[in-house]
Amino acid sequence: MPAKRSRKDACQLPPLGMDETSLCSDTRHYLAHTLGADEENASKNNLYTALSMSLRDRLVERWKNTQKKVIEEKGKRTFYLSLEFLLGRTMGNALLNLGLEEAAEKAVAQEHRHLSDIIEAEPDAGLGNGGLGRLAACFLDSCASLGLPVTGYGIRYSYGMFRQEIRGGEQVEEPDHWLKNGYPWELKRPERVRHVHFFGRSDVYADAHGKLKHRWVDTHDVLAVPYDIPIPGYRNEVVNTLRLWRAASTDIFDLGEFNAGAYPEAVAAKNNAEHISMVLYPNDSSENGKELRLRQQYFLASASLQDVVADWVAIHGEDFRHFAKQHCFQLNDTHPSCAVPELMRLLMDEHGLDWDSAWNITSQTMAYTNHTLLPEALERWPVRLFQQLLPRLLEIIFEINGRFLQEVARKAPGDTALLRRLSIIEEGNEQMVRMAHLAVVGSFSINGVAALHTELLCEELFADFYRLWPRKFNNKTNGVTPRRWLQWANPALRELLTEHIGPEWKNDLDHLKKLAPFAEDPAFRKRWDGVRQINKARLAHLVQEHTGVQFIPGAMVDTQVKRIHEYKRQLLNALHVIHLYDRIKRGESAEVTPRNVLFAGKAAPGYFMAKRIIKLINNIANVVNHDADTAGRLRVCFLPDYRVSLMEKICAATDLSEQISTAGKEASGTGNMKFMMNGALTIGTLDGANIEIREAVGPEHFFLFGLNAHEVSRLRHDYRPDIYLQADHDLQRVMELLYSGFFNAFEPCVFDPIIQTLNNPHDPWMVLADFTSYKLKQQEAAALWRDQAEWQRLSILNTAASGVFSSDRTIQEYNRDIWHLEPLVMAP
């Protein structure tokens, strides 16, 4: 007789097939039985959803196996808390990491469709704004690819920051309802809902043993509903988790109010709760906006920490002795700093630990990454707002601060100025909670994200803290995932690299160094240029489709795409475009190297000057592109609604990467790394990761200009724009065109704020100070472009030197120095 199978074995599902036949069958199943669509008439969105669900099934298989392995090994875990995760499109990343590109292409072909068209149906996930969120997404990809047990925690925003349109040259914000057609990659986890407290008051009571305890009472609670997104590693069977929280009301509506006819009041609580996860980064220029931002930050911290602590208690009960050895919480910038007092609250108020025990755990598990030197981005909240919204947390913050200042006073008795500088509570007309200080005091590790940035953190921003705790500070230069930013974004280059240096680079980007000798091979340079022409044609088509601007074939693609901010100095680039236009109009057309100048990026809705800069760029483009004299020499384009899926096409086609921020202002930059990885040459200042890019590729292969950070600092108190204006005739002509209203003939005074800023001796970005140096380096770049053999040689060398900027290297350093996790090894 055959052996009797167990009930468990009888229910065991066979593994899903990884071939086109299985994928096609499952996709058709979802089309017919889940979406109710006919194969013959299925829409592009139907096919995208059905294929996504088929791929998700395969991810879930590996996901469950990964979770089982994590539980079995009982190792340490890291939890990455971030208000942003700029994932972009998920399908391409899933196909690449699962090794299913070819199978999916064939499966979709059976439906008489192209895979590229199906992928285009997916909206970019509206979960981030810029570099901070994209970095978090790259880090999750690297953690999974390296087999590290890291879980991401964020917020499931219903709407992204906004969808940008350009009307009359102006930025217009439209809602980015990226979830309107659903998101097939996520799984709702209603069994893991958490309650997050707001408002109420702190109460002191005596427990059964007569000890005084605190509790937070009379609160207005909000539900945190988790949605999980699987994050696959690169062909290693590991799938980690990104858990996103959606805010919901504890009651759908007040039935009594509804029956009484007070319909708006009946749903007010529901709406108020849901606002927390409604929009990414609400405008905080109003009091309501500030409150909502703080509610978002605490909502993320509280729900995530409750989740982790609940898992611990389910296994270990109330024994927290080994909690710190098993957990690390990485705070991605200052936004999640509420995690420090919240973990204290949970350990003391909910689980009965005393202060010292709770503090030992908290201060040994929190690690803080700083991403900015700009004071306005360091998160300061009024004490009165904290008192109203988070009264129990404020008590804990005051206690943390009091104990910390006592420690400082013992080391520096009588130094009241030092105490004021270090205090978590800033005194003044209104007391403020300094969230960056809270993160520094509560963390065992503080890291910057580029060598210069970390140096400035230690010497300037956190100098007093550095002198107090030098061993806490370390540098972790950022990186980007080569899976998305080279393999997926540039398939033609991927094939060329694999053909010539082998496939090992896909798992270890250091192997790109093998590419360097090919830079001397004319035949290889020709093939390299052929790949670049394919990518440039793709970008030109996209630009024309979205803006109507026709790029000049064969011209240099000169690109600056990033968040619009004065410190990133899109304005300096715009002045140079005016200079090129002026040269053409002066009859120097033959001396101007053909160039397509591409701008893209969003300005924060309340950032007036950034919006003026967008307007100026578009007005310049309108004049330049409609002037017959510029034909074949200069084209300018502002590409609207910049996002991850656009950058995938832009970075693969760019020749000259503009990284021109005022030195000492950019923490790192990651766009510069994506461009370099794809063969672009960089023009930039000694700022952020530019310094390390220049060191990697060689100073002679980098167009360096401008003041360095220390020169900017020294000049700050004696900056005179008029000196630079008088010294450069070309700059005078550029400014004359602005003064005369040449680019705003029918919009008088519209650019006066920009002109006033440029001429202001208090301009912190010192645009005019760097113009002449920038202009000369642009001339060097233009001259080099005319020697295409040499340009392609340097392009190859840039890619060959880019391995160090893989986020895999960055994560390996985080793990080596901060997390100390054991990698998972999954059975194939």
N, C-alpha and C positions, 0 to 999 in steps of 0.2 A: 504493500500500500504506500502511496506517496506520503511524504512527511507532512504533518498537519501544519499549515501556516498560522502564524500568530495573527491576531486581529490588527495589530499595528502594520505587519507586513502586507496584509490584505488591502489596507488603505493607502499603502505607499504609492505615490504617483511616479511614473517613469520620468526621467529627465526630458526636458523639452529639446527638440532637435535644433541644431545650429546651422542648418542648410536652407537653401532657398525654398525647397518644397515644403518643409515644416513651417517656415516663416510665412509663406504665401497662404498655406492652409489656415493658420491661426488668424492671419489678417482678414481672410474672407469670412471666417467664423465671426469675428467681431463686427465686421461690416453688416452681416446678415442678422445676427442674433442679438447684438448689443445696441447697434446703431440703427437697425431696421432699414438699411440702405440696399438698393439693388446694385450688383456689381457693375452693370452696364452704365448706370446713371449716377454712380457715387461721386460726390463732390470731392474736390481736392482736400477740403478740411475733414471729410469723412475718412478718406484714405490715410491722412496724417494721423487721425485719432486711432484708427484701427491698427495701423502699424506701430504706433507708440505703445498701445496696450499689449501688443505681441512682444515688443522689446521689453516692456516693463515686467512681464511675466518671467522673462529670462533673468532680468536683474533681481527679481524677488527670490528666485531660486538661490542665487548666490548670496543674496542679502541674508536670508535665513541661515544659511550655512556659516556665514561670517559671524552673525550674532551668537550662534551656538558655540563657535570656536572661542569667541571672546569670553563667554561665560565659563567654558571649560577651563581655559587657561588662567582665569582669575588674576590677570595682570593689571598693571596700572593703565588708566585711561585718561585722555585729555578731552576737554570740552571747550570748543571754540565759540565764544560769545561775540556776535557781531550784529549791529543793526542793519548791515547790508550784506547781501550775497548776490552779486551781479552775474548770474549764471549764463545769461544769453540764451541761446537755443539748446535744448537738451538732446534732441534726437541725434545730431551729428556726433556729439561727444559719446553717446551711448553706442552708436554703431562702430565708431573707431575703437573704443576701449573693449568692446565685446568681440571685435574682429568680424563684424557682420556687414561691412560696407558692400562687399561684392554680392553676398546673399540677398541683401535688401534691394540692391539695384536690379537683380534678376527677378525677385519676387514682384516688385513694382512694375517691371516691364511686362509681366504676365497680365497686368491690368491696363497695359498700353499707356503707361505713364512713365515719366522720368523722376528718379529719386530726388534730383535737385529741386524740382517743382514742388514735391511733397514737403521737403524740408523748409522751403520758403513759406509754407502755410503756417508754420509755428511762430507765434509772436515771441519776442524777447521777454523773458520773465522780468517783470517790473519790481525787482527786489533790491535794487541798488542805484546809486547815482553816478559813481565814477571809479577812480582808481582804488579806493578803499574796499568797495564791494567786489570789484573784479579780482583784487588780490585775494580776498577771502575765498572766492570761487576757485582760483588757481591753487590755493593752499589745500582746499578739500580734495581736489583732484590729485595733488601730489601725495597727500596723506594716504589716500586709498591705493595709489600706485606703488607706494612704498610699504604697504601692508600695515600701516600704523593705526591702532584703534582710536580714532579721533571722531567725535560727533560734533557737528555744527549745530548751533542754536541761533535762530533768528525770528523775524516776524513775517507772517504771510500777508503782505500788503495787498489789499484789493485793487489799489491803483498805484502805478508807478509814480515817479516824481512828476512827470507830465510828458505828453507827446508834443514835440516842438514843431510848429509851422512858422514859415517866414512870409509875412504879408507886408508889402510896401517896405521891405528891408527890415522890418521889426520882428522880434521874436514874439510869437503868440502861443500861449500855453493851452493845450487841449487835454482833457482827461485821458490818461493811459490805462484803459480798462483791459488789461492784458488777460484777465480771467474770464472775459465775457463768453468765450466758447468752452470754458472748462480747462483743466490742466491734467491731462491723463497720466502724468508721471507721478502724481502724489497719491498717498494713501492716508485717509483720515483715521485717526486713532482716538475715538470717543472714550475708550476705556481709560485713557490717561489724561483726562481733563483735570486742570488745576484751578484752584481759587486764588485770585490775586486781590489783596486788600488795598483800598484807598480810603482817604478821609478818616473819620472816627477820632478816637483818642487813645492815649496810652493809660493803662490802669495798673496799679500796684496792688498785689494781694499776697497773702500768706498761704503757702502750700501746706500739705498734710503734716510736714515736718517743722512747720513754723518758719520756714525760710521765705524771705520776700522775693516775689517773682513779678515779672512784667507780662502784660498781655495787651494786645491791640484789639479794642472792642468798638462796637457801634460802627463797624466799617461798611462801606459800600463796595461789595465784591464784584469782580468781573471774572468771567470764566476764560481760561486760556485753553483753547481747543487745538491739539497738535495735528499737524499734517506732515508726514514723512516723505522725503524725496530720496531715492537711492542714489548714492554717489559711487560709480564703479571705478575701480583701479584699472590700470592698463594691462589687460589680458593676464591677470594674476588670480582671478576668481574671488578677489576681495571686493565687497560692496559695503561702504560705510553709509552713515545716515546724516542727512540734514533735516533737522526737526524745526518746523516753522509754526509759530503760534498765531492763531486767529482769535481775536477778542469777541466775546459774546456775552449777552446779558444773562444773569441768573434766572430772570423771568422774561418770557417773551413780551408780555405787556401787562399792565395793571387792568384787570378785568373790571374792577369797581369803577375806575376812571372811565373806562370805555363805555360801560353801561350807563354812566351818568352823562354821556355825551361829550366828555372831554377827550376827544380822539388824539390830538397832538400830545397831551400830557400822558396818555395811556402808553404810548410807545417811546416816550422821552428817555427812559432809563435804558431801553434796548439800544436806541440810537447813540446815546452817550457812551455806552460801553463799546459799541462797534467802531466808533470813531478812532479808537486806539490803533487798530490795525487797518484803518481805511486807506491812508495815504502815506507814502514814503516821505519823511522829512517835511512836515507841514511848515508853512511860513511862520517863524517864531518872532516876527516883528511886533505882534500883538500879545497881550497878556494871555488870551485864550490859546494862542499858538505856543507860547512858552509852557503853559500847563500841559498841553497835549504832548509836546516833546518829552517832558519829564515823565509823563504817564507811560509813554512808549518805552522809555529807557528802564523804568522800574518793572514794567510788565514783562519785558524780555528777561531781566535778571531774576525776578521772583519765580516766574513759571519754570525757567530752566533749572534753577537751583533746587526748587521743590522736586522736580523730576528726578534729578540725580540723587538727592537725599532719600527720596522714597524708594528707589531701587536698592540703596544701601540698607535701609531699615528692613526691607522685605527679606533680606538674606541674613543680616547681622543683628537685627533688633536695634536696641538703643546703645550698642557698644560702638563708639566712634574712635577707639584707640588707634586703629590702623587706617582711618579714613584718609588722612593726609598722604600716606604712602601710596594710596591707590588712585588719587585724583589730582588733576591739575586743571585749573580754569584759566584759559588764555583770553584776556580782555582785548578785543580788537579796537584800539583807540580808547578814548575817554568815555564814550557813550555808555558802556556797560558797567561803569564804576559803582553803581548802586549794588553790584554783586557783593562788594566788601561788607557793608553793614547788613545786607539781607542775609548772607550766610551766618553772620553773628546772630541775627534775630532768630533764624530757624534753629540753630544749635542751642541757643539759650532758652528762648520762649517756648519752642515746640518740643524740644528734646531734653531739656533740663540740665544742660552743661553750664558750668560756671564760666565767668568771664575769661579767666586765664586759659582754660581748656579750649574754649571756643576761639579765642584769639590765636592760640598756637596753631590750630587747624586752619583758620582763615588765612593767616599770614604765611603759611607754608604751602598753600594751594593756589593762591592768586598770582598770576603773572600778567604784566601790563605792557602792551605795545603802544608806543606813542607814534603817531603818524603826522604830526604837524608842529611847526614852530610858530604858527600864527596865533596870537593871543585870543582872537575872537572864536577860535575853534576848540578852545580848551575847556568849554562847558563850565559856566558859573551860574548857579541858581540862587535866587533870593531865599534867605532863611524863612521868610514869611510864607513863601510858596511851599517849601518843604513842610513847614509846620502845619499848613492846611491840608496838604495832600498826603504826606507820609510822616505823620507825627512820631510814630515809634522809631522809624529809621533816623529821624533827626536827633532823637535822644541818644541813639547809639553813636551817631557821628560826633556829637559833642563829647561823648565819653572817650571815643577813640582819640579825638583831638586833645582833650585834656591830659590823657595819659602820655600821649606822644610829646606834648610840649613839656611835660615834667621831665621826660627823658632828655630832651634837648637842653633844658635849663640846668640839669645836672652836669652836662658836658660843657656848657657855655654859660655859667652863672652871670646874671646881670645884663646879658646881651638881649635887650628887649627888641631891638631892630631885627635881629635874627629870628626871634620868636614870631614877630609879625610877618616876616617873609615866608616862614615855613608853615604857618598855621593853616589848617584846612578851612577855617572860617576867616574870611577877609572882612576886616572892619572898615567902616566908612559911613557915608550917609545911609546906606542900607547894608546890613550884613549879607554876605554871599557865601555859599558853599562852593569851594574850589574843588571840582570833581577830579581834576588831574592830580592834585595833592592827595586826595583821598586814595586814588589808585596807587600812587607811589608809596604812601605810608602802609597800605594794606597788602602790598605785593612783595614776594621774595625775589622777583626778577623784573627789571625795567629795561626794555630794549628799544633802540632806534632802528631805522630801516635802511640806512646807508651810512657809510663811514663818516661823511661830513655831518650828516644829521645827528648821529650819536655824539660826535665831538661837540656840536653846538648844544645838545641837550646837557652834556656834562659841564660845559664851560659857561653856559648862559642860562638857558631856561630852567634847568633843575640843578644849578651849580651848588646851592646850599645843601640839597639832598645828596648830591654826589660826594661832597666833602664828608657828609655824615655816614653814608653807606656806599663807598666806592665799589664794593664787590657785587652790589645789586645790579649795576649797570653793565649792559653788553650790547653789541651790535649784531643785527641780523639783516644783512642787505637783502632787499626784496628780490624776487624772481617771478617768472611767468611760466605757465605750464607749456612745454613744447608740444604736448598733444594737440591742444586747440590752436596754438599760435604759430605752429610750423606744420605739423603733420596734416591737420584738418584745413587750416587756412590756406595752405600752399601745396596742394597735392602734386603739382607738376615738379616743384622743387623737391618734395619728398621722394619722388621716384628717381630723380637725378642723383640725389645724395645717396640713396640706397644702392644704386647701380655702381657708384664710384668708390664709396667708402664702406659698403656693407650695411647690414641692418642694425648693428649694435647700438648706433646712436639713438635709436628709438627708445631704448631703456636707459641709456647713459649719455647725456648730451656732451660730455667731455670728448666723446669720439669725433665730434665735429672738427677737432684740431687736425684730424687726418685730411681735411679738405684743403688746408693751407697750400700744400705743394701744387695743387691743381690751378691755383691762381696764376701760375707762370705758363700754363698750357693754353696756347691760342685757340685750339679746337674746343677745349672745355669752356673757355670764356665765351665762345660763340654760342654753345649750347646753353650756358648760364643766361646770356642775354636773351636767347629765345624763350626761356621760361619767364623772364621778366616781361617780355613783350606780351605773352599770353595774359599775364596778370594785369598789365596796364590796359590792355584792350577791354578786359572784364570791368575794370574800374571806370574806364571812360564811358562804357555803355551804362553803367549804374548812374554816373553823374549826369549824363544827358537825360536819362529816364526820369530822374528826380528833380532836376533843375533846369533842363534845357540847354545848359552850357556844353559846348562842344570842345573837348580838350584837343590840344594840338598834337597830332600823331608824332611820336618820336621825341617829344620834348621832355625835359626834366619834370618829374612829379615832385613838387616841393610841398610838404604836408605839415600842418599843425592842427592836430585834432586832440582835444581835451576840454575839460570843464573851462568855461570862460571866466577868467578871474584876472584882475589887474596884475597880480604877481607873476602869472604865467606869460604875460606880455604879448598877447595877440596883437596889441597896439603897436609894438615895435615892428612886428612882421608887416602890419598894414602900412606903416610909414615907409618900409622898404619897397613895398609894392608901388606906392605912389612915386618913389624915387625911380623905379624901373620905368614906369609910365612916363615920367617927366623926361627921362633920357630918350625914350622913343620919340616923344613929341619934339625934342630938341634936334632930331635928325640923326641920333646915334643908334638907329634900329639895328644896323648890321653888327654892332658891338654888344648887343643884348642877347644873351643866350636864350633860346626858346624855352619857355617855362610855363608849366601849369601849377598855379598856386591854389592849394586846397585847404580850406578851413572847415572845421566842424566842432560843435560843442554846445552845451546848454548853459545858460546863465540862470542862477537862482532867481525865482520870480520877483523877489524884493530887492535885487541887486541892480540899482539904477545904472551905475557906470558900466557894468558888464553888458547890459542891454544896449547902451549907447555904442559900445565897441562893436557889437554885432551889426547894428545899424550902419556904422561907418564902413565896415567891411563890405556889406551888401551894396552900399552906395558906390564905393570904389569899384566893385565888380561890375555894376551896371554901366558905369562910365567906360571902364577899360574894355569890356566885352563888346560894346557897341561902337567903338572907335575903329574905323577901317585901318588906321595906322598901326594897330596892334596885331593885325592878322598874322598868324604864323609866328608870333613872338611872345605874346603874353595873354594868358587867360586866368581868370580869378573866379573861384567858386566857393560859396558857403553852402555846404551840404547839410540840410536840416535833419533833425531828430537823430543825432549821433547815438549809436548803441553798439553793443558787442557784435551783432551780425554784420554791421557795416564795417567795423574795424577789421574783421576777418578778411575783407576784400581790400581795404585800404592798406593795411600793413604789408600785404604781399606785393603791392604795386608801387610803393613809395621809393623814390630815389634819394631824397634829402629829407631827413627827419629834423624838425624844428623843436629844440629843447632849450628854450631861451629865457627861462625864468630869471628873475633877479637873484643873484647868488646869495645863498643863505636862506632862501624862502621855500624851496621845494624839498620836502623830506626825502623823497627818493625818485618817484616817477617810475612807471612800468611801461608806458607807451614807448619810451626810448628803447627798452629791451625788446619789445615785439618788433619794432622796425629793424633794429640791428640784427636780430635773429633771421630776418627775411632779406637781409642784404642791403639795407639802406645805410648811407653815410650820415653822420650826425653833425649838425651845427649847433653849438650850445655853449653855455657858460659852465664854470666850475661850480656846479650846484647839484645836490642830490646824488643819484647814481651816475650822472654824467661823468663824475670823476673816475669812478671805477670802470665805466665803459671805455673811457679814454686810455686808462692804464691797460685794459685788456687788449684793445686793438692796436695800441701804439699811438703816441701823441701826434706823429706825423700823418696819421690816418683819421684825424678828428679835427673839425673846423672850430677851433676854440676862439672865443672872443670875450670881451667885456671884463668888468671888475670882478674880483673874487670876493668872497664873503667878508674877509677882514677889511678890504678896501671899501666895500659898501658901508661897513660899520663905521670906519674912520671918517668917511665923507658925509655921513648923515647930518652932522651938525654944521657943515659948511658947504652944502650942495647949492650950486648956482647954475641953473639950466642955461642962462643967457651966455655963459662962457662957452659951452659946447655948441650953442647955436651960432655964435659969432665965428667960431673956428672952422665951420664946415659949410661951404657954399651950397653943397647939395642939400644939406639939412635945411638951410634957409629957404631954398626953393620949395621943398616939401611943405614946410610950415606956411609959406606964402599961399600955396594952393588951398590949405586948410583955412587960413585967415580970410581968403577972398570968397569963401563959400563955393568953390569950384565943384565940390562933390555934393552940395546941398543947395543948388541954385534956387529951388522953389520951396525950400524948407529953412528959412532964415533962423540962425542961432542954434540949430539943432545939435551942432557939435561944439558949441561954446564950452560946455563942461569938460570935454576932452582936451580942448586947447588950454583951458585954464589949469588943468591937472598937469599937462606936459610942462608948462612954464612955471609951475609952483615949486619954490625951493624946498618945500616940505613933501614933495612927491617921494613916497617911500620906495617906489619901484625904479626910480632913476632911469627912465626910458631914454631921455636925450643923452645922458652920460655914456650910454653904450651904443648909440646909433652909429657913430663913425667906425668903431671897431667891427660892429656887425656888418656894416656895408662892405668893408674891405674883405672880410671873410666870405661874404656872399660872392664877391668878385672872384676870389680864389676858387670857390666851388664851381662858378660858372665857367671859368677857364679850364678846370679839370674835366668838366662835362664834355668839352669839345674833343678831348682825348678819350674816346670811348673804351679803348683797350685798357687804359690805366684806370678809368672809373670802374669797369667791370672787375678788374683785379682787386681793387680796394673793396668792392662790394662782396666778393668771395671771402676776403680776409675778415670782413666784419662778421659774416655768418660763422666762419671758422673759429672766431674768438668768443662767440656768444654763449658757449656751453655753461660758463660760470653763472649765467643769469637764468638758469632753469630754477623754477620753484622747488624742484626736487632737492637741489643743493641747499636752498634756504631751509626747507623743512628738516633735512638731515641735521642742520645746525641747531634748529630749535630743539630737536629731539636729543641731540648730543649734550647740549648745555642746559636745557630747561626741563623738558618733559620726561626723558629717560624711560621711553616705552620700548617694549619688546615687539618687533614686527611679527605679524601673523603670517604663517606659511600654510596656504590652503592646498588641499589635494586637488589635482586637475580633474 
